[in-house]
Amino acid sequence: MLTKKQFDVLVQIEKRGFAALEELSQSVGMSFSVVKKIYKQLLEYGFCSENGICESGRCALEPYRVQRAVILAAGFGSRLMPITLNTPKPLVRIKGVRIIDTLLDALLSAGIEEIYIVRGYLGEQFDQLLCRYPCINFIENPLYNESNNITSAFCAKDFLHNAYICDADLWIKNADIISKYQYSTNYIGVPVEQTDDWCLLTQNGYISKMVIGGRNCYQMFGISYWNEADGTRLGKHIEEICHLPGGKEKYWDQVAIENFKKDYKIGVRSCSFDDIVEIDTFRELCIFDPAYNVSV
């Protein structure tokens, strides 16, 4: 098993091919001396050479490969009215590109082809995606209109292990935030001094709370990764909560972060506002695509 630092360096070598140690140091955010030491270890293990990663190195990374993605796309998108009266939010186009396409393209670029889309509102419109993305699979959520997004996660509960769980309304500006390898269970988030949005508080390197508004926290975005054990456990816990009174009113994220907090250690993978955008309102949509200013 690789250490986290060995994993980070080897992933960069796999991605970049041969790279100078200075470049590796910058890309993984470690000091030159630490990267030099780890690089020497990887050479000794036969995981890489001066020409890049070796086959044994790829084998060492294989247990960390992301196998699938579950995209939650069943909601109405009421804050994007009036556009969503006739179009599901993920299928809304920004400068000619559907919002969900940016996520699907990033997943495919990372070699992730087992993709499940949980649909509900105007679900038949998602069929148009099959022309460009024939590999995707649809899961129906018949309860989308009378529950929160936990029922979408429940419908996909058998596919949450070794998987990304993604909101469908994210505009991916940097496809590299979807990596083909992940070391451990995590959410992505942007480190901020203060936010009024959903955010993640951490303690000892792991998520301790999910709240609306916070200081010195991570602004939360709807992309997370769940390893084999955590994803399998999560599916069972989501099913358990869904069958409780009021359980269907919860957000699925609350299950691991609040209801079964002691059973998980969930990290945060840092990103920036240059990597990803969540378009919540019609006003924000008009800012990204001024054509909507005159469309209604």
C-alpha positions as CSV (number, residue, x, y, z in Angstrom):
1,M,0.0,0.0,0.0
2,L,1.3,3.4,-0.9
3,T,1.6,6.2,1.6
4,K,-0.4,9.4,0.7
5,K,2.8,11.2,-0.3
6,Q,4.0,8.3,-2.4
7,F,0.5,8.2,-4.0
8,D,0.5,11.9,-4.8
9,V,3.9,11.9,-6.5
10,L,3.2,8.7,-8.4
11,V,-0.1,10.0,-9.7
12,Q,1.7,13.1,-11.0
13,I,4.4,11.0,-12.7
14,E,1.6,8.8,-14.3
15,K,-0.2,12.0,-15.5
16,R,2.8,14.0,-16.7
17,G,5.3,11.3,-17.8
18,F,8.8,12.2,-16.8
19,A,8.9,15.5,-14.9
20,A,11.6,17.5,-13.2
21,L,11.6,17.2,-9.4
22,E,11.0,21.0,-9.2
23,E,7.8,20.5,-11.3
24,L,6.7,17.6,-9.2
25,S,7.3,19.6,-6.0
26,Q,5.1,22.4,-7.2
27,S,2.3,20.1,-8.5
28,V,2.0,18.1,-5.3
29,G,2.6,21.0,-2.9
30,M,5.5,19.4,-1.1
31,S,9.0,20.6,-0.5
32,F,11.8,19.7,-3.0
33,S,13.6,17.6,-0.4
34,V,10.5,15.6,0.4
35,V,9.7,14.9,-3.2
36,K,13.3,13.9,-3.9
37,K,13.2,11.4,-1.1
38,I,9.8,9.9,-2.3
39,Y,11.0,9.8,-5.9
40,K,14.0,7.8,-4.8
41,Q,11.7,5.4,-3.0
42,L,9.6,5.0,-6.1
43,L,12.6,4.3,-8.2
44,E,13.8,1.6,-5.7
45,Y,10.4,0.0,-5.8
46,G,10.5,-0.1,-9.6
47,F,7.4,2.0,-9.8
48,C,9.0,4.5,-12.1
49,S,12.1,5.3,-14.1
50,E,13.7,8.4,-15.5
51,N,11.3,7.9,-18.5
52,G,8.1,8.0,-16.3
53,I,5.9,5.4,-14.6
54,C,6.5,1.7,-15.0
55,E,4.0,-1.1,-15.4
56,S,4.5,-2.0,-11.7
57,G,3.7,1.6,-10.8
58,R,0.4,1.4,-12.7
59,C,-0.4,-1.8,-10.8
60,A,0.4,0.0,-7.5
61,L,-2.1,2.7,-8.4
62,E,-4.8,0.3,-9.6
63,P,-6.4,-0.2,-6.1
64,Y,-7.0,3.6,-6.1
65,R,-8.7,3.8,-9.5
66,V,-12.1,5.4,-9.5
67,Q,-14.5,2.8,-11.0
68,R,-17.7,4.8,-11.5
69,A,-19.7,8.0,-11.1
70,V,-23.2,8.6,-9.9
71,I,-24.7,11.9,-11.0
72,L,-27.7,13.3,-9.1
73,A,-29.9,15.0,-11.6
74,A,-33.5,14.5,-10.5
75,G,-34.3,17.9,-9.0
76,F,-36.5,20.7,-10.4
77,G,-34.0,23.6,-10.2
78,S,-36.6,26.1,-9.0
79,R,-34.1,28.9,-8.5
80,L,-33.3,28.9,-12.2
81,M,-36.8,29.6,-13.2
82,P,-38.2,30.4,-15.7
83,I,-35.6,28.5,-17.8
84,T,-36.2,25.2,-15.9
85,L,-40.0,25.2,-16.6
86,N,-39.2,23.3,-19.8
87,T,-35.7,22.1,-19.3
88,P,-34.0,20.2,-16.5
89,K,-31.3,22.4,-14.9
90,P,-28.4,20.1,-15.9
91,L,-29.4,20.3,-19.6
92,V,-29.5,24.1,-19.6
93,R,-26.9,25.5,-22.1
94,I,-24.3,28.1,-21.3
95,K,-22.8,29.6,-24.4
96,G,-24.1,26.5,-26.3
97,V,-22.8,23.9,-23.9
98,R,-25.1,21.9,-21.6
99,I,-24.0,22.2,-17.9
100,I,-23.9,18.5,-17.4
101,D,-21.6,18.0,-20.5
102,T,-18.7,19.7,-18.7
103,L,-18.9,17.0,-16.0
104,L,-19.4,14.1,-18.3
105,D,-16.5,15.2,-20.5
106,A,-14.3,15.5,-17.4
107,L,-15.3,12.0,-16.2
108,L,-14.6,10.4,-19.6
109,S,-11.2,12.2,-19.9
110,A,-10.3,10.5,-16.6
111,G,-11.2,7.1,-18.1
112,I,-14.4,6.8,-16.0
113,E,-17.0,5.2,-18.3
114,E,-19.4,3.6,-15.8
115,I,-21.7,6.5,-15.3
116,Y,-25.1,6.5,-13.7
117,I,-27.5,9.5,-13.9
118,V,-30.3,9.6,-11.5
119,R,-33.1,11.5,-13.1
120,G,-36.6,12.6,-12.2
121,Y,-38.0,16.0,-13.3
122,L,-38.6,15.9,-17.1
123,G,-36.4,12.8,-17.1
124,E,-37.1,11.8,-20.7
125,Q,-35.2,14.8,-21.8
126,F,-31.9,13.3,-20.6
127,D,-32.2,10.7,-23.4
128,Q,-30.7,13.3,-25.7
129,L,-27.3,12.7,-23.9
130,L,-27.1,9.2,-25.3
131,C,-26.2,10.5,-28.8
132,R,-22.9,11.9,-27.4
133,Y,-22.5,9.7,-24.3
134,P,-23.8,6.2,-25.2
135,C,-22.1,4.7,-22.1
136,I,-24.3,6.4,-19.5
137,N,-27.0,4.5,-17.6
138,F,-30.2,6.1,-16.2
139,I,-31.7,5.4,-12.8
140,E,-35.2,6.7,-12.2
141,N,-36.2,8.5,-9.0
142,P,-40.0,8.4,-8.8
143,L,-39.9,10.3,-5.5
144,Y,-38.0,13.3,-6.7
145,N,-41.0,15.6,-6.4
146,E,-41.8,14.7,-2.8
147,S,-38.4,14.3,-1.1
148,N,-34.9,15.7,-0.9
149,N,-31.9,14.4,-2.8
150,I,-31.4,11.5,-0.4
151,T,-33.9,9.5,-2.4
152,S,-31.7,10.0,-5.5
153,A,-28.7,8.6,-3.6
154,F,-31.0,5.8,-2.3
155,C,-31.9,4.8,-5.9
156,A,-28.2,4.5,-6.7
157,K,-27.2,2.9,-3.3
158,D,-25.6,-0.1,-5.0
159,F,-23.2,2.0,-7.0
160,L,-21.7,4.3,-4.4
161,H,-18.5,2.4,-3.7
162,N,-15.2,3.4,-5.5
163,A,-17.3,6.2,-7.0
164,Y,-17.7,9.9,-7.4
165,I,-21.0,11.2,-6.3
166,C,-21.7,14.4,-8.2
167,D,-24.4,17.1,-8.4
168,A,-25.4,17.5,-12.0
169,D,-25.6,21.3,-12.0
170,L,-21.8,22.0,-11.7
171,W,-20.0,23.9,-14.5
172,I,-16.6,22.2,-14.6
173,K,-13.9,24.7,-15.7
174,N,-10.9,22.5,-14.9
175,A,-11.4,18.9,-15.9
176,D,-8.4,17.9,-13.7
177,I,-10.5,18.1,-10.6
178,I,-11.9,14.8,-11.8
179,S,-8.9,12.4,-11.3
180,K,-8.8,8.8,-12.3
181,Y,-7.2,7.9,-9.0
182,Q,-8.3,8.8,-5.4
183,Y,-6.5,7.9,-2.2
184,S,-9.4,8.1,0.2
185,T,-12.9,9.3,0.7
186,N,-13.2,13.1,0.3
187,Y,-15.3,16.1,-0.7
188,I,-13.9,18.9,-2.8
189,G,-14.0,22.4,-1.4
190,V,-12.6,25.8,-1.8
191,P,-10.7,27.2,1.3
192,V,-12.3,30.5,2.3
193,E,-12.0,32.9,5.2
194,Q,-15.8,33.4,5.2
195,T,-18.8,32.2,3.3
196,D,-22.6,32.4,3.5
197,D,-22.9,29.2,1.4
198,W,-22.8,25.6,2.4
199,C,-19.4,24.8,3.9
200,L,-17.3,22.1,5.5
201,L,-15.7,22.5,8.9
202,T,-12.7,20.3,9.6
203,Q,-10.9,18.9,12.6
204,N,-7.6,17.0,12.6
205,G,-7.8,16.9,8.8
206,Y,-11.3,15.4,8.5
207,I,-14.8,16.9,8.1
208,S,-16.4,17.6,11.4
209,K,-19.5,19.5,10.3
210,M,-21.5,20.6,7.2
211,V,-23.2,24.0,7.9
212,I,-24.6,27.0,6.0
213,G,-22.1,29.9,6.5
214,G,-18.8,29.7,8.3
215,R,-15.3,31.1,8.8
216,N,-12.0,29.5,8.0
217,C,-13.7,26.6,6.3
218,Y,-14.1,25.1,2.9
219,Q,-17.0,26.2,0.6
220,M,-18.7,23.0,-0.4
221,F,-19.2,21.8,-4.0
222,G,-21.1,18.7,-4.9
223,I,-18.4,16.3,-5.9
224,S,-17.2,13.7,-3.5
225,Y,-15.4,10.4,-3.8
226,W,-16.2,7.2,-1.7
227,N,-13.8,4.3,-1.5
228,E,-14.9,0.7,-1.4
229,A,-15.6,0.4,2.3
230,D,-17.1,3.8,2.8
231,G,-19.3,3.7,-0.3
232,T,-20.7,0.3,0.5
233,R,-21.4,1.5,4.1
234,L,-22.9,4.7,2.8
235,G,-25.5,2.8,0.7
236,K,-26.7,0.9,3.7
237,H,-26.8,3.9,5.9
238,I,-28.8,5.9,3.3
239,E,-31.3,3.1,3.1
240,E,-31.6,3.1,6.9
241,I,-32.2,6.8,7.1
242,C,-34.7,6.8,4.2
243,H,-36.9,4.4,6.1
244,L,-37.1,6.6,9.2
245,P,-39.8,9.1,9.7
246,G,-38.7,12.4,8.1
247,G,-35.7,10.6,6.6
248,K,-36.6,11.5,3.0
249,E,-36.4,15.2,3.9
250,K,-32.7,15.0,4.5
251,Y,-29.8,15.8,2.2
252,W,-27.9,12.6,1.4
253,D,-24.6,14.2,2.6
254,Q,-26.0,14.5,6.1
255,V,-26.0,10.7,6.5
256,A,-22.3,10.3,6.7
257,I,-21.4,13.7,8.1
258,E,-24.1,13.9,10.8
259,N,-26.1,10.7,11.3
260,F,-23.3,8.2,11.2
261,K,-20.4,10.6,11.8
262,K,-18.3,8.1,13.9
263,D,-18.3,5.5,11.0
264,Y,-16.5,7.8,8.5
265,K,-13.3,9.7,8.2
266,I,-13.9,12.1,5.3
267,G,-11.2,14.4,4.0
268,V,-11.4,17.6,1.9
269,R,-9.7,17.9,-1.4
270,S,-8.9,21.5,-2.0
271,C,-9.8,23.3,-5.3
272,S,-10.4,26.9,-6.3
273,F,-13.2,29.0,-7.8
274,D,-11.3,28.8,-11.1
275,D,-11.9,25.1,-11.2
276,I,-15.7,24.8,-10.7
277,V,-18.8,26.9,-10.6
278,E,-22.3,26.2,-9.2
279,I,-24.9,28.3,-11.0
280,D,-27.8,28.6,-8.5
281,T,-30.0,31.4,-9.8
282,F,-31.2,32.9,-13.0
283,R,-29.3,36.0,-12.3
284,E,-26.1,34.1,-12.1
285,L,-26.9,32.3,-15.3
286,C,-27.3,35.7,-17.0
287,I,-23.9,36.7,-15.8
288,F,-22.3,33.6,-17.4
289,D,-24.3,33.9,-20.6
290,P,-25.7,37.4,-21.3
291,A,-27.9,35.9,-24.0
292,Y,-30.4,34.9,-21.3
293,N,-30.9,38.6,-20.5
294,V,-33.1,38.9,-23.6
295,S,-34.4,35.3,-23.7
296,V,-37.4,35.9,-21.3
